[in-house]
Amino acid sequence: MSNYLFRKATINDIPFLAKIIIEAEKSNSDKLSYSTLCNLSEETVERLIINMFKEEVDKCEFSVSSFLVVESNGQLVGGFGGWIESFGDELPSKILKSNLIVFTFSRESMAFLNTKSHIIKDILIEREPMTLQLEYLFVSKEHRGKKITDHLIEQHIKNALTELPHLKKIQVQVFKNNLGAIKAYENNGFKITKSFKSNEIEILNYLPFGEKYLMEKKIIN
């Protein structure tokens, strides 16, 4: 790991954080849910994600403070988001995320999303309070296979334990087709605990896959 610098993300990293979300959300497909479900181009979605990050809301998927990033020779090559769900007086991340999307996206996009909500309802996974939630992993292709993911997970756990010493569980959600990510999580002690599947025929027009896994890792203090 001597060739890599692991650090907390800053506001200067926001354009790269948007790239992380887009690439991770595609999950080895050409389907970006924020585009397909809101009837927007990928370029527009990227701009809107950047705007959401600039709102500086903590403890959700669009929080700069949630992300760790990796540098190699001064270039950003990867990153991973993570936060403690509903910690202290924080609102659930789904509310924070929803508020940011409604505030940032147009009324037309929200109206379009409402017409498609039935398609995704069966694979929307509730986040368990007081757990470390990991979301949006991305490592550039040329830097994969070098245990960067392992170190990012390890650092997220270390940071979470300083905030919540009695942390007991880590959770991650992953599409069933993302075999590389599933293997990486399993290598780090995660196990598949639940499967969430949609029977909507048209779901593959909007999402990378029609089934998601909830994977968990127990923390022994």
C-alpha positions in Angstrom: 0.0 0.0 0.0 3.0 2.3 0.0 2.2 3.4 -3.5 -1.3 4.7 -2.4 -2.5 7.5 -0.2 -5.8 6.8 1.6 -7.6 9.8 3.0 -10.9 11.4 3.8 -12.6 13.2 0.9 -12.7 17.0 0.7 -14.9 19.4 -1.2 -12.2 19.5 -3.8 -12.9 15.8 -4.6 -16.6 16.3 -5.3 -16.3 15.8 -9.1 -14.5 12.5 -8.5 -17.1 11.5 -5.9 -19.8 12.0 -8.5 -17.9 9.7 -10.8 -17.6 7.1 -8.0 -21.4 7.1 -7.6 -22.1 6.9 -11.3 -19.7 4.0 -11.9 -20.8 2.1 -8.8 -24.5 2.6 -9.5 -24.1 1.2 -13.0 -22.9 -2.1 -11.5 -21.2 -3.5 -14.6 -24.1 -2.4 -16.9 -25.0 0.7 -18.9 -28.0 1.4 -16.7 -27.6 4.4 -14.4 -30.8 4.5 -12.2 -30.6 8.2 -11.6 -30.8 8.7 -15.4 -33.3 6.0 -16.3 -35.7 6.6 -13.4 -35.6 10.4 -13.7 -35.5 10.6 -17.5 -32.2 12.5 -17.5 -28.9 12.2 -19.4 -25.9 10.9 -17.6 -24.2 14.3 -18.0 -27.2 16.1 -16.3 -27.2 13.5 -13.5 -23.5 14.1 -12.9 -24.1 17.8 -12.5 -27.0 17.2 -10.1 -24.9 14.8 -8.0 -22.2 17.4 -7.7 -24.8 20.0 -6.6 -26.1 17.6 -3.9 -22.6 17.1 -2.5 -22.2 20.9 -2.4 -25.1 21.1 0.0 -22.8 19.5 2.7 -25.4 17.2 4.3 -23.8 14.6 6.5 -24.6 10.9 7.0 -25.9 9.8 3.6 -24.8 8.7 0.2 -24.3 12.2 -1.0 -22.1 13.4 1.9 -18.5 14.4 1.3 -17.8 13.4 4.9 -19.0 9.8 4.1 -16.2 9.1 1.6 -12.7 7.9 1.7 -10.6 8.3 -1.5 -7.4 6.8 -2.8 -4.6 8.6 -4.6 -1.8 7.1 -6.7 0.9 9.5 -7.9 -1.3 12.5 -7.1 -4.3 11.1 -9.1 -7.6 9.9 -7.6 -8.1 6.2 -8.5 -10.8 5.0 -6.1 -13.1 5.6 -3.2 -15.8 4.3 -1.0 -18.6 5.8 1.0 -19.6 4.9 4.5 -21.5 6.3 7.5 -23.1 5.2 10.7 -26.9 5.0 10.1 -29.1 7.2 12.3 -26.3 8.0 14.7 -27.2 10.3 17.5 -29.9 12.7 16.5 -29.4 12.2 12.7 -32.3 11.5 10.5 -32.4 8.2 8.6 -30.2 8.4 5.5 -33.1 7.7 3.2 -34.8 10.9 4.3 -31.6 12.9 3.9 -31.1 11.5 0.5 -34.7 12.0 -0.5 -34.7 15.6 0.6 -31.5 16.3 -1.4 -33.0 14.7 -4.5 -36.3 16.6 -4.3 -34.4 19.8 -3.7 -32.0 19.3 -6.6 -33.9 17.5 -9.3 -36.6 19.1 -11.3 -40.3 18.6 -10.8 -40.5 16.9 -14.1 -37.9 14.4 -13.1 -39.6 13.7 -9.8 -42.9 13.3 -11.6 -41.3 10.8 -14.0 -39.8 8.9 -11.0 -43.2 8.6 -9.3 -44.5 6.8 -12.4 -41.7 4.2 -12.0 -41.6 3.8 -8.2 -43.6 0.5 -8.4 -40.7 -1.1 -10.4 -38.1 -0.7 -7.7 -40.1 -0.9 -4.5 -39.3 -4.6 -3.9 -35.5 -4.1 -3.9 -35.4 -1.0 -1.7 -33.6 -2.2 1.4 -34.1 -0.5 4.8 -30.9 0.5 6.5 -30.5 -0.7 10.1 -29.9 2.1 12.7 -26.5 2.2 14.4 -24.8 0.1 11.8 -21.9 1.1 9.5 -23.4 1.4 6.0 -21.0 1.1 3.1 -22.2 2.4 -0.3 -20.7 3.2 -3.7 -17.3 1.4 -4.1 -15.2 2.3 -7.1 -11.6 1.5 -8.1 -10.1 2.3 -11.5 -9.6 -0.8 -13.6 -5.8 -0.5 -13.6 -5.6 -0.5 -9.8 -7.9 -3.4 -9.1 -6.6 -6.6 -7.6 -4.2 -4.7 -5.3 -6.3 -4.9 -2.1 -7.4 -1.3 -2.2 -11.0 -2.4 -1.4 -9.7 -4.3 1.7 -7.9 -1.2 3.0 -10.9 1.1 2.3 -13.2 -1.2 4.3 -10.6 -1.5 7.1 -10.2 2.3 7.3 -14.0 2.8 7.4 -14.3 0.3 10.3 -11.5 2.0 12.1 -13.1 5.5 11.7 -16.5 4.2 12.7 -15.2 2.6 15.9 -13.7 5.9 17.0 -17.2 7.4 16.6 -19.2 4.4 17.9 -16.9 2.1 20.0 -19.7 -0.5 20.4 -20.4 -0.8 16.7 -21.6 -4.4 16.1 -22.4 -4.7 12.4 -21.5 -3.5 8.9 -23.9 -3.7 6.0 -23.5 -3.3 2.3 -26.1 -3.6 -0.5 -25.0 -5.1 -3.9 -26.7 -6.1 -7.1 -26.6 -9.9 -7.6 -24.8 -9.4 -11.0 -21.9 -7.6 -9.4 -19.8 -10.7 -8.9 -16.5 -8.9 -8.4 -17.9 -6.8 -5.6 -19.6 -9.7 -3.9 -16.3 -11.7 -4.0 -14.4 -8.7 -2.5 -16.9 -8.4 0.3 -16.8 -12.1 1.0 -13.0 -12.0 1.2 -13.5 -9.3 3.9 -15.8 -11.4 6.0 -19.2 -10.3 4.7 -22.0 -12.9 4.2 -25.2 -12.7 2.2 -28.0 -12.5 4.7 -31.0 -11.6 2.6 -32.0 -11.4 -1.1 -34.5 -8.8 -2.4 -36.0 -9.5 -5.8 -38.3 -7.6 -8.1 -40.8 -9.5 -10.3 -41.4 -6.5 -12.5 -40.5 -7.5 -16.1 -39.4 -4.0 -17.1 -36.9 -3.5 -14.2 -33.9 -4.3 -16.4 -34.8 -1.3 -18.5 -34.0 0.9 -15.5 -31.6 -0.9 -13.2 -28.5 -3.1 -13.7 -30.2 -6.2 -12.3 -33.5 -7.2 -10.7 -32.1 -8.6 -7.5 -30.1 -7.2 -4.7 -28.2 -8.8 -1.8 -27.9 -7.5 1.7 -24.4 -8.5 3.0 -23.3 -8.2 6.6 -20.2 -8.4 8.7 -20.2 -8.7 12.5 -17.8 -6.6 14.5 -16.3 -8.3 17.6 -15.2 -5.7 20.1 
